Structure formats: C-alpha cells, structure tokens
C-alpha cells in the first residue's frame, strides 16, 4: 500500500515533520510518500491562504494518478481542497481535520480544537458544520501562534499551545483536545502526557484511517 501525504503549503520542514508522524502510525508494509506543494503559500492561515493553496494541491493529486497511490492524505487542518481533490482523485482522499474530528468522536470524547491564529477559527467552524459534527465540538480556540513559529527552534509556540489546552480543560471542560494544525503534529504525545487527556493529531488520525479504509477493499 502507498499513501501520498500532501502538504498544501510550501514549507519543506513541515512536510518532513508530517511525514515522520505518518510513518510512525502507518501499518506494516505501507509506504508513505510525502510531497510539498510547489506553488502554495508558506503557511495556510485562513480562507484566503486556502484559496491560494488549492492549485498546488490539485496539481499533486492529478500527478498521483500515475504513481500507484492507494490513498491521499491532505495534511492541512482546514482540509484545503478536500472536496475538489475527491472529485478528481483516482483513490481515497482523507483530510486531517475531518479525520481528527471523527477520531475524537470514536473515543467517546467531547473535545475542543486548539488551532493557530484567530483567522483560522471560522474555517474550522464551517467545516464542522459541513461535516455535521459541530455538536460534538465544545469550542474552537486560537492559541495565537503563527504557523511558521511552529518551525522555529526556541519559539514560544509550544508553551502557548500548552497554555491554551489548559484553558480548554478549565473553561470548556474538554475531555480531549484536537490539535488544529498539521505543524503541531509532533506535539500530540507531549501535550497528552502534560495534560493527562487524549490529544489528537490529525496527521496520525488521517493516516491510520486511510490504512484501515484501503485495507477494507471496498
């Protein structure tokens, strides 16, 4: 089985981080192929960045038709281009946002989403509504961490995200946290240990679900 993981932004360091997370949870014998958009913005923060990223995502989806790819993971929490990719793809396409929401539901938890900047909150809320999952989410919270700060050694990004998780536990009474950015993928285990609750990373959730769904051989 080969799973293509697409980073819709053009930041290579984030692609490497996403690929590492996908490989950690992939089933035995699954090859993870990670690709970075060649024409996307450096980060996706809000609706306008999502529109700018769409051509690059669809370009990589089209190219995958000749590469024996069994499933595609769109590794942006906004699920950038997910519907459009499903229309043209030759295989299963999973978005990390949608996968993370379902993972939280499957473990029986009401959850809060902790994302990056406030500009990303409306997109995530709209997706929850579109997927029919809004009633399971307690709140979508912005940590006010810029996406690219997650790639900078020594930034305060992790501390800010941890502080926002603490607020979600205290104020929302969240039973789980969904990390609302692919660039947070490497923080899930540490945040879960720190706060003592399930912290769900969409990259891991989407990769695991892609492996399972392809294995069901519809």
Beta strands, then each sheet from edge to edge (+ up, - down):
strand 1: 2-7
strand 2: 31-36
strand 3: 71-74
strand 4: 92-95
strand 5: 111-115
strand 6: 137-142
strand 7: 176-179
strand 8: 198-201
sheet 1: 2+ 1+ 3+ 4+
sheet 2: 6+ 5+ 7+ 8+
end
